[in-house]
Amino acid sequence: MGSAGLNRARDKMLDAGVDEVAIETFAHYYRLLEHGETGMIPESSIEPVDIPSLADVEVSDEVAAEAIRSTAVIKLNGGLGTSMGMDRAKSLLCVRRGLSFLDIIARQVLHLRSTYDATLPLIFMNSFRTSGDTMEALARYEDLPVEGLPLEFLQNKEPKLLKKDLSPAAYPKDPSLEWCPPGHGDLYTALRGTGLLDRLIEAGYERVFVSNSDNLGAVPDARVAGWFAASGAPFAIEAVRRTASDKKGGHFARRRGDGRLVLRETAQVLPQDQAALADLETHRFCSTNNLWFDLAAMKHALDVRQGVLGLPLIRNVKHLDPGDPSTPEVIQIETAMGAAIEVFEGSQLIEVGRDRFVPVKTTNDLLVLRSDVYDIKKDFVLDQVAVELPYVDLDGDYYKLVGEFDKRFPQGAPSMKKATSLTVAGDWTFGHGVQVVGDVALEASSAQRVQADAVLSGPSDG
C-alpha cells in the first residue's frame, strides 16, 4: 500500500489514461521523494573523466554503412518553446529558406536513406501538445513513414506535487497546469509502454540514435554508428568539451564508489559544489544529448527491472503556474535520459566536434542559426562557415519572445560570419543587409533602427 498522496496521484493518472508502466515508474520516484531523496550528487562522490575522441577513431566505410542500415532514429519533440513565447512545437520554427527544424530533419534522413540504401526509420517522441502540429507538418513527406513503424509515439505525463505535502496539485483555473512531463528520461518508459521497443527489435533494428529536434547538428552519422556498433557497448553518449557558455550546465564524471560513468545535471549539484561545477578544467565534458543504445540491451535492462530503469531522481521545484509566482510551490519529478549511462555496465563516451551540438534554447541561438555563420549543404547538414561562433546577447525585454524577435529582424538576420560578439541593450530594429564585424555592442534608451547595408564593427575588426 502506498501513502495517501501516492494513492491520489495514482488514481489521477489512471483516470487520465496514463500507461501502467509510467504509473509504476512515477510511484518508484514518489517513494524516493517520501524518503527524503534529493537526487544530489556531491562533488566528493565523483572524479573527472577522460574520454576518447571520434577524430582519433578508425571506422571503415563498410562498417559505417552496415551500422547505419540497422539503426533507427528518434527525435525528442515534446517541447513547445514556451520560454520563447511559443504555443506549438518549437521544431516548427523557421530556420532559413522557409525550412523549419522538422523540414531539415526530414530531409537529412531522406538524404541518408538514399546515400546508404538504408531504411533508417525516423520516429518522433511527441507530447500531447506537439503531436497534432508535428504530424500535420510532416504529412508533406510521403516517403518518410517506414512500413510497420509509426512516425510518432507519445511521452507520458504525471501530476505536479505540492511541495508542502506531496499531494497532487489542483488548479481548476487551468487543469492542464496540474500536469508536467517526466523529463526526457521518460523515453525508455514510453518506448516500452507503447510496444515500440519490441516492434523495432522484431523489425531487425539493432540500435537507436536519439537526439533533440532543436539540435540540427545531431545528424544520424554513419561513422558514429559504426564506432558504436564496433565498440560492443550497450549505451553511449556523444560529449563535447565544455566552454564558458556551458559553465552552468551538467557534465560527465566517474562515480568513485563503483567506477560507473555518471551524468550530473545542474539540478543535482549542491550549493557548496557550484564552483566545482563551473570549473571547466576539472569537469571538461558535457552532454550533447545525442545518445546511442543497443535495443536488445535496453529491452533486457527494462525487463529485469519490471519496466523501471531506475534513473537518478531529479527533484525540480517550481510554481504551479510557472508564470505566476503567487501560486504554490510544486515538485516535478524528472529524470534525464542521459543518466541511463550509469545503468549499463560498459557504457561509453565519445568526444565529438561542436558541429554536432547546435541547440536552440533562446532567440540568441536562433539568430546565430539564421545568420550566415552556417550554411546548409545539399545533404541538409549544417556547415559552419564562420571561423568561430559569435557570442550573442540580445536584450530580453525586446527579443526573448519569437514574435518580438521577428519584428526586429524583418529582413532576416544580419551577416555575422565575421562577428565575434553582438550585445544589444534596448530596442533596435535591423534593416536589410546589415553586417556585424568583430565585437559589437548597441545600447539605446529609446527605439532605434540599424539602417540597411550598415556595417557595425567593433574592436576585433582587423
C-alpha positions as CSV (number, residue, x, y, z in Angstrom):
1,M,0.0,0.0,0.0
2,G,1.2,3.5,-0.8
3,S,0.7,6.7,1.1
4,A,-2.4,8.8,0.7
5,G,-0.7,11.2,-1.6
6,L,0.7,8.5,-3.8
7,N,-2.7,6.8,-4.0
8,R,-4.4,10.0,-5.1
9,A,-1.7,10.6,-7.7
10,R,-2.1,7.0,-9.0
11,D,-5.9,7.5,-9.2
12,K,-5.4,10.7,-11.1
13,M,-3.1,9.1,-13.6
14,L,-5.4,6.1,-14.1
15,D,-8.3,8.4,-14.7
16,A,-6.3,10.3,-17.3
17,G,-5.4,7.1,-19.1
18,V,-1.7,7.1,-18.3
19,D,0.2,3.9,-19.2
20,E,0.6,1.4,-16.3
21,V,4.3,1.2,-16.7
22,A,4.5,5.0,-16.4
23,I,2.4,5.0,-13.3
24,E,4.7,2.4,-11.7
25,T,7.8,4.4,-12.6
26,F,6.2,7.5,-11.1
27,A,5.4,5.6,-7.9
28,H,9.1,4.5,-7.7
29,Y,10.2,8.1,-7.7
30,Y,7.4,9.2,-5.4
31,R,8.6,6.8,-2.7
32,L,12.2,8.1,-3.1
33,L,10.8,11.6,-2.5
34,E,8.9,10.5,0.6
35,H,12.1,9.1,2.0
36,G,14.0,12.3,1.6
37,E,15.9,11.5,-1.6
38,T,17.1,14.7,-3.3
39,G,19.0,13.2,-6.2
40,M,22.0,15.4,-5.4
41,I,25.5,14.2,-6.5
42,P,28.1,15.6,-4.1
43,E,31.5,16.6,-5.7
44,S,33.2,14.3,-3.1
45,S,31.5,11.3,-4.7
46,I,32.8,11.7,-8.2
47,E,36.0,12.3,-10.1
48,P,36.8,13.8,-13.5
49,V,36.6,11.6,-16.6
50,D,38.8,11.4,-19.7
51,I,37.4,10.1,-22.9
52,P,38.4,9.1,-26.5
53,S,37.8,11.4,-29.4
54,L,35.9,10.4,-32.6
55,A,38.7,12.2,-34.6
56,D,41.1,9.5,-33.4
57,V,38.9,6.5,-34.1
58,E,39.2,4.5,-37.3
59,V,35.9,3.4,-38.8
60,S,35.8,1.8,-42.2
61,D,33.2,2.9,-44.8
62,E,31.9,-0.7,-44.8
63,V,31.4,-0.8,-41.0
64,A,29.8,2.7,-41.1
65,A,27.4,1.7,-43.9
66,E,26.4,-1.6,-42.3
67,A,25.8,0.1,-38.9
68,I,23.5,2.9,-40.2
69,R,21.4,0.3,-42.1
70,S,20.4,-1.3,-38.8
71,T,19.8,1.9,-36.9
72,A,16.6,3.7,-36.1
73,V,16.4,7.4,-35.3
74,I,14.3,9.0,-32.5
75,K,13.9,12.8,-32.1
76,L,12.7,14.2,-28.9
77,N,10.0,16.7,-29.9
78,G,7.8,17.3,-26.9
79,G,8.8,20.9,-26.3
80,L,6.5,23.9,-27.0
81,G,9.2,26.6,-26.9
82,T,7.2,28.3,-24.1
83,S,10.3,30.1,-22.9
84,M,10.4,31.8,-26.3
85,G,6.7,32.7,-26.3
86,M,5.6,29.8,-28.5
87,D,2.4,27.7,-28.0
88,R,3.2,25.0,-30.5
89,A,6.1,22.6,-31.3
90,K,9.4,24.5,-31.2
91,S,10.6,22.4,-34.1
92,L,8.1,24.3,-36.4
93,L,10.2,27.4,-36.1
94,C,11.6,28.6,-39.4
95,V,15.3,28.2,-39.6
96,R,16.0,29.6,-43.1
97,R,14.8,29.5,-46.7
98,G,11.3,28.7,-45.4
99,L,12.5,25.5,-43.8
100,S,11.7,24.6,-40.2
101,F,13.6,22.3,-37.9
102,L,11.2,19.5,-38.9
103,D,11.8,20.1,-42.6
104,I,15.6,19.9,-42.2
105,I,15.5,16.8,-40.0
106,A,13.2,15.0,-42.5
107,R,15.4,15.9,-45.4
108,Q,18.6,14.9,-43.6
109,V,17.1,11.4,-43.0
110,L,15.8,11.1,-46.6
111,H,19.2,12.0,-48.0
112,L,20.9,9.4,-45.7
113,R,18.5,6.7,-46.8
114,S,19.4,7.4,-50.4
115,T,23.1,7.6,-49.7
116,Y,23.4,4.3,-47.8
117,D,20.4,2.4,-49.2
118,A,19.2,2.3,-45.6
119,T,15.6,2.1,-44.2
120,L,16.6,4.5,-41.3
121,P,13.2,5.0,-39.6
122,L,12.6,8.4,-38.2
123,I,10.3,8.5,-35.2
124,F,9.3,11.5,-33.1
125,M,8.6,11.3,-29.3
126,N,5.9,14.0,-29.1
127,S,3.8,15.3,-26.3
128,F,0.1,15.6,-26.4
129,R,0.6,19.3,-27.2
130,T,3.1,18.8,-30.1
131,S,1.6,15.8,-31.8
132,G,-1.0,17.4,-34.0
133,D,1.1,20.2,-35.4
134,T,4.1,18.0,-35.9
135,M,2.2,15.3,-37.8
136,E,0.5,17.8,-40.0
137,A,3.8,19.4,-40.9
138,L,5.4,16.0,-41.7
139,A,2.4,15.0,-43.9
140,R,4.1,16.6,-47.0
141,Y,6.9,14.0,-46.8
142,E,5.1,11.0,-48.2
143,D,8.2,8.8,-48.2
144,L,9.1,9.4,-44.6
145,P,7.0,6.7,-42.8
146,V,8.5,3.2,-42.7
147,E,6.1,0.4,-43.1
148,G,5.2,-1.3,-39.9
149,L,6.5,1.5,-37.7
150,P,4.8,4.7,-36.5
151,L,6.1,8.2,-37.2
152,E,5.5,9.2,-33.6
153,F,4.9,7.9,-30.1
154,L,3.7,10.0,-27.1
155,Q,5.6,10.8,-24.0
156,N,3.8,10.3,-20.7
157,K,2.6,12.9,-18.2
158,E,2.5,13.0,-14.4
159,P,0.9,15.2,-11.7
160,K,2.7,18.0,-10.2
161,L,3.0,17.5,-6.4
162,L,2.5,20.2,-3.8
163,K,5.9,20.8,-2.1
164,K,4.2,21.0,1.4
165,D,2.7,17.5,1.5
166,L,3.4,15.8,-1.9
167,S,-0.2,15.6,-2.8
168,P,-1.3,16.1,-6.4
169,A,-1.8,19.8,-7.1
170,A,-5.2,21.1,-8.2
171,Y,-5.7,24.2,-10.4
172,P,-9.3,24.5,-11.6
173,K,-8.5,27.7,-13.4
174,D,-6.3,25.7,-15.9
175,P,-6.3,22.0,-15.2
176,S,-3.6,21.4,-17.8
177,L,-1.1,23.1,-15.4
178,E,-1.7,20.3,-12.9
179,W,0.4,18.1,-15.2
180,C,4.0,18.0,-16.2
181,P,6.2,15.8,-18.4
182,P,8.5,13.4,-16.5
183,G,11.7,14.7,-18.2
184,H,13.2,13.1,-21.3
185,G,14.2,10.0,-19.2
186,D,10.6,9.0,-19.9
187,L,11.9,8.0,-23.3
188,Y,12.6,4.4,-22.1
189,T,9.3,4.1,-20.2
190,A,7.3,5.3,-23.3
191,L,9.3,3.1,-25.7
192,R,8.4,0.0,-23.6
193,G,4.8,1.0,-22.7
194,T,3.8,1.7,-26.3
195,G,5.4,-1.5,-27.5
196,L,7.7,0.3,-29.9
197,L,10.8,-1.2,-28.3
198,D,9.6,-4.7,-29.2
199,R,8.5,-3.6,-32.7
200,L,11.9,-2.2,-33.5
201,I,13.6,-5.4,-32.4
202,E,11.2,-7.6,-34.3
203,A,11.8,-5.5,-37.5
204,G,15.5,-6.2,-37.3
205,Y,16.9,-3.0,-36.0
206,E,19.9,-3.3,-33.6
207,R,20.4,0.2,-32.2
208,V,18.8,3.6,-31.8
209,F,20.2,7.1,-32.2
210,V,18.3,9.7,-30.1
211,S,18.7,13.5,-30.1
212,N,16.7,16.7,-29.6
213,S,14.8,18.1,-32.5
214,D,16.1,21.6,-31.8
215,N,19.7,20.4,-32.4
216,L,20.2,20.4,-36.2
217,G,23.8,19.3,-35.7
218,A,22.6,15.9,-34.4
219,V,22.6,14.1,-37.8
220,P,22.4,10.3,-37.6
221,D,26.0,10.0,-38.6
222,A,27.2,6.7,-40.1
223,R,30.7,7.0,-38.8
224,V,29.4,7.4,-35.2
225,A,27.0,4.5,-35.8
226,G,30.0,2.4,-37.0
227,W,32.1,3.3,-33.9
228,F,29.2,2.4,-31.6
229,A,28.5,-0.9,-33.3
230,A,32.1,-1.9,-33.2
231,S,32.5,-0.9,-29.5
232,G,30.1,-3.5,-28.4
233,A,28.9,-1.0,-25.8
234,P,25.2,-1.2,-24.7
235,F,24.9,2.6,-24.3
236,A,26.9,5.6,-25.4
237,I,26.7,9.4,-25.4
238,E,28.4,11.9,-27.6
239,A,30.2,14.5,-25.5
240,V,31.7,17.9,-26.3
241,R,34.3,19.9,-24.4
242,R,32.7,22.5,-22.2
243,T,33.1,26.2,-23.0
244,A,32.3,29.3,-21.0
245,S,28.7,29.1,-22.2
246,D,28.4,25.6,-20.5
247,K,29.6,26.7,-17.0
248,K,26.1,26.4,-15.6
249,G,25.2,23.1,-17.4
250,G,25.7,19.5,-16.5
251,H,28.7,17.4,-17.1
252,F,30.1,13.8,-17.1
253,A,32.1,12.3,-14.3
254,R,33.0,8.9,-12.8
255,R,31.5,7.7,-9.6
256,R,34.1,6.8,-7.0
257,G,32.1,4.1,-5.4
258,D,31.7,1.8,-8.4
259,G,33.6,3.4,-11.2
260,R,30.4,3.9,-13.3
261,L,30.1,6.9,-15.6
262,V,27.5,9.4,-14.4
263,L,25.9,12.5,-15.9
264,R,25.5,15.2,-13.2
265,E,22.8,17.7,-14.1
266,T,22.7,21.2,-12.7
267,A,19.7,20.4,-10.5
268,Q,21.8,17.7,-8.9
269,V,24.7,20.0,-7.7
270,L,24.8,21.0,-4.1
271,P,25.2,24.8,-3.3
272,Q,28.7,24.3,-1.9
273,D,29.7,22.5,-5.2
274,Q,28.7,25.3,-7.6
275,A,32.4,26.4,-8.0
276,A,33.4,22.8,-9.0
277,L,30.5,22.7,-11.5
278,A,31.8,25.9,-13.2
279,D,35.4,24.6,-13.3
280,L,36.0,23.8,-17.0
281,E,39.4,22.3,-16.3
282,T,38.1,19.8,-13.8
283,H,34.9,18.7,-15.5
284,R,35.8,19.1,-19.2
285,F,32.9,17.3,-20.9
286,C,29.2,17.9,-21.2
287,S,26.4,16.1,-23.0
288,T,25.1,16.8,-26.5
289,N,22.0,14.8,-25.6
290,N,22.9,12.7,-28.7
291,L,22.9,9.1,-27.5
292,W,23.0,5.6,-28.8
293,F,21.8,2.4,-27.3
294,D,21.6,-1.2,-28.2
295,L,17.9,-2.3,-28.4
296,A,18.4,-5.8,-27.0
297,A,20.4,-4.5,-24.1
298,M,17.7,-1.9,-23.3
299,K,14.9,-4.4,-23.5
300,H,16.8,-6.7,-21.1
301,A,17.5,-3.9,-18.6
302,L,13.8,-2.9,-18.6
303,D,12.5,-6.4,-18.4
304,V,14.6,-7.4,-15.4
305,R,13.5,-4.1,-13.6
306,Q,9.8,-4.6,-14.4
307,G,9.9,-1.5,-16.7
308,V,11.5,0.8,-14.2
309,L,15.0,1.6,-15.4
310,G,15.8,3.3,-12.1
311,L,17.4,6.6,-13.4
312,P,18.6,9.0,-10.8
313,L,15.8,11.3,-9.5
314,I,15.8,15.0,-10.4
315,R,13.7,17.0,-7.9
316,N,12.6,20.1,-9.7
317,V,10.9,22.8,-7.6
318,K,8.7,25.3,-9.5
319,H,5.5,27.2,-9.1
320,L,2.2,25.5,-10.1
321,D,1.7,28.2,-12.7
322,P,5.2,29.0,-13.9
323,G,4.1,32.5,-14.9
324,D,2.6,33.3,-11.5
325,P,4.9,33.2,-8.5
326,S,2.0,33.6,-6.2
327,T,0.8,30.0,-6.9
328,P,2.1,27.3,-4.6
329,E,5.4,25.7,-5.0
330,V,5.3,22.2,-6.6
331,I,7.8,19.4,-7.1
332,Q,8.1,18.0,-10.6
333,I,9.7,14.5,-10.6
334,E,12.0,14.3,-13.5
335,T,14.7,12.1,-15.0
336,A,17.3,12.7,-17.7
337,M,17.7,10.2,-20.5
338,G,21.5,10.6,-20.5
339,A,21.6,9.4,-16.9
340,A,21.0,5.8,-18.2
341,I,24.7,5.8,-18.8
342,E,25.2,4.7,-15.2
343,V,22.7,1.8,-15.5
344,F,24.6,-0.1,-18.1
345,E,28.0,-1.7,-17.4
346,G,30.4,-0.9,-20.2
347,S,28.7,2.4,-21.2
348,Q,30.9,4.6,-23.4
349,L,31.5,8.3,-24.0
350,I,33.0,9.7,-27.3
351,E,34.1,13.2,-27.8
352,V,32.7,14.8,-31.0
353,G,33.1,18.2,-32.6
354,R,30.9,21.1,-31.6
355,D,29.3,20.9,-35.0
356,R,27.2,18.0,-33.6
357,F,25.9,20.2,-30.9
358,V,23.9,23.3,-32.2
359,P,21.0,23.5,-29.7
360,V,18.5,26.4,-30.0
361,K,17.3,27.3,-26.5
362,T,16.9,31.0,-26.8
363,T,16.5,33.6,-29.6
364,N,20.2,34.4,-29.1
365,D,20.9,30.9,-30.5
366,L,18.2,31.3,-33.2
367,L,19.8,34.5,-34.5
368,V,23.2,32.7,-35.0
369,L,21.5,29.7,-36.7
370,R,19.6,32.0,-39.1
371,S,22.6,34.0,-39.9
372,D,25.4,33.2,-42.4
373,V,27.5,31.7,-39.7
374,Y,26.1,28.4,-41.0
375,D,25.3,27.2,-44.5
376,I,23.0,24.3,-45.2
377,K,24.7,21.8,-47.6
378,K,23.0,19.7,-50.2
379,D,22.7,16.8,-47.7
380,F,20.9,19.3,-45.4
381,V,23.7,19.1,-42.8
382,L,24.8,22.4,-41.1
383,D,28.2,23.6,-42.2
384,Q,29.8,26.2,-40.0
385,V,31.4,28.7,-42.4
386,A,32.5,31.2,-39.8
387,V,35.9,30.7,-38.2
388,E,34.3,31.0,-34.7
389,L,30.8,31.1,-33.3
390,P,29.9,34.6,-32.2
391,Y,28.6,35.3,-28.7
392,V,25.1,36.9,-28.9
393,D,23.3,38.6,-26.0
394,L,20.0,40.2,-27.0
395,D,18.0,42.4,-24.6
396,G,15.4,40.0,-23.1
397,D,12.9,42.8,-22.8
398,Y,12.6,43.1,-26.6
399,Y,14.0,39.9,-28.1
400,K,13.2,37.0,-25.8
401,L,9.9,36.1,-27.4
402,V,10.0,34.9,-31.0
403,G,7.2,37.2,-32.2
404,E,9.0,40.3,-30.8
405,F,12.4,39.0,-32.1
406,D,11.0,38.6,-35.6
407,K,9.6,42.1,-35.7
408,R,13.1,43.5,-35.0
409,F,14.7,41.4,-37.8
410,P,12.0,41.9,-40.5
411,Q,14.5,41.4,-43.4
412,G,16.2,38.4,-41.8
413,A,19.3,38.0,-39.7
414,P,22.4,40.3,-40.2
415,S,25.6,38.8,-41.6
416,M,27.6,37.5,-38.6
417,K,30.3,35.3,-40.1
418,K,32.9,38.0,-39.3
419,A,31.4,38.7,-35.8
420,T,33.0,37.9,-32.5
421,S,30.1,39.1,-30.4
422,L,26.9,41.1,-30.6
423,T,25.4,42.6,-27.5
424,V,22.2,44.5,-27.8
425,A,20.7,46.6,-25.0
426,G,17.5,48.4,-25.8
427,D,15.1,48.2,-28.7
428,W,16.9,48.0,-32.0
429,T,15.4,47.0,-35.4
430,F,17.7,45.8,-38.1
431,G,17.4,46.7,-41.7
432,H,18.3,44.6,-44.8
433,G,21.9,43.6,-45.4
434,V,23.4,44.6,-42.1
435,Q,26.9,43.2,-41.3
436,V,28.3,42.6,-37.8
437,V,32.1,42.6,-37.7
438,G,34.2,41.9,-34.6
439,D,32.8,42.8,-31.1
440,V,29.7,45.0,-31.4
441,A,27.6,46.5,-28.6
442,L,24.5,48.5,-29.2
443,E,22.8,50.5,-26.5
444,A,19.7,52.8,-26.6
445,S,17.1,54.2,-24.2
446,S,14.5,54.6,-27.0
447,A,13.6,52.6,-30.1
448,Q,16.4,52.8,-32.7
449,R,17.0,51.4,-36.2
450,V,20.1,50.0,-37.8
451,Q,19.9,51.2,-41.4
452,A,20.0,48.8,-44.4
453,D,23.5,47.8,-45.5
454,A,25.1,49.2,-42.4
455,V,28.5,47.7,-41.3
456,L,28.7,47.5,-37.5
457,S,32.3,47.0,-36.5
458,G,34.0,46.7,-33.1
459,P,37.4,46.3,-31.6
460,S,38.2,42.9,-33.0
461,D,37.8,44.1,-36.6
462,G,41.0,43.6,-38.4
